[in-house]
Amino acid sequence: MAKDPVCWMEVDEKEAGSKYVYKGETFYFCTPRCKKTFSISPEKYLTKDRKSTRLNSSHIPLSRMPSSA
């Protein structure tokens, strides 16, 4: 399992919503939205202080979004 560098969700590499190669390393994402966010500013998500990046994320995993009636 890999971790989505944007929202930190665990992602199965074989079932990932998207993937992106940056500087020769492949990153896996839960959704195309996280991939797009990462591709705009990869270094923001690859800093040593990843906790602060995670806390500033506005991403809500689809599995946690309220269902519409």
C-alpha positions in Angstrom: 0.0 0.0 0.0 1.1 3.5 -0.8 0.0 6.8 0.8 -1.5 9.6 -1.2 0.9 12.5 -0.5 -2.0 15.0 -0.6 -4.5 13.5 1.8 -2.5 10.7 3.3 -5.1 8.0 2.5 -3.7 4.5 2.0 -3.9 3.6 -1.7 -3.6 0.2 -3.3 -1.2 0.8 -6.2 -3.1 -1.6 -8.4 -6.5 0.2 -7.8 -5.3 3.8 -7.4 -7.5 6.5 -8.8 -4.5 8.1 -10.5 -0.7 8.0 -10.5 1.9 10.6 -11.3 5.7 10.3 -11.9 7.8 13.1 -10.4 11.6 13.1 -10.5 11.6 9.4 -11.4 9.3 8.4 -8.4 5.8 7.2 -8.9 3.1 8.6 -6.5 -0.4 7.1 -6.2 -3.6 9.0 -5.5 -7.0 8.2 -4.2 -8.7 10.5 -6.8 -7.7 12.5 -9.9 -8.4 15.6 -7.7 -5.5 14.7 -5.4 -3.3 14.1 -8.4 -4.1 17.5 -9.9 -3.4 19.2 -6.6 -0.1 17.4 -6.3 0.9 18.1 -9.9 0.5 21.9 -9.4 3.0 22.0 -6.6 4.7 18.7 -5.9 7.4 20.1 -3.6 4.7 21.4 -1.2 3.8 17.8 -0.5 7.3 16.4 -0.4 8.7 18.6 2.4 10.1 17.2 5.6 7.3 18.8 7.6 4.5 16.7 6.0 2.2 17.0 9.1 1.6 20.7 8.5 0.8 20.1 4.9 -1.7 17.4 5.9 -3.4 19.7 8.4 -3.8 22.4 5.8 -5.4 20.1 3.2 -9.0 20.8 2.4 -9.5 17.3 0.9 -12.4 15.3 2.2 -12.2 11.6 1.1 -15.2 10.5 -1.0 -15.8 7.7 1.5 -16.3 10.3 4.2 -18.5 12.7 2.3 -22.2 12.8 3.4 -24.5 11.1 1.0 -27.2 13.1 -0.7 -30.7 12.1 -0.1 
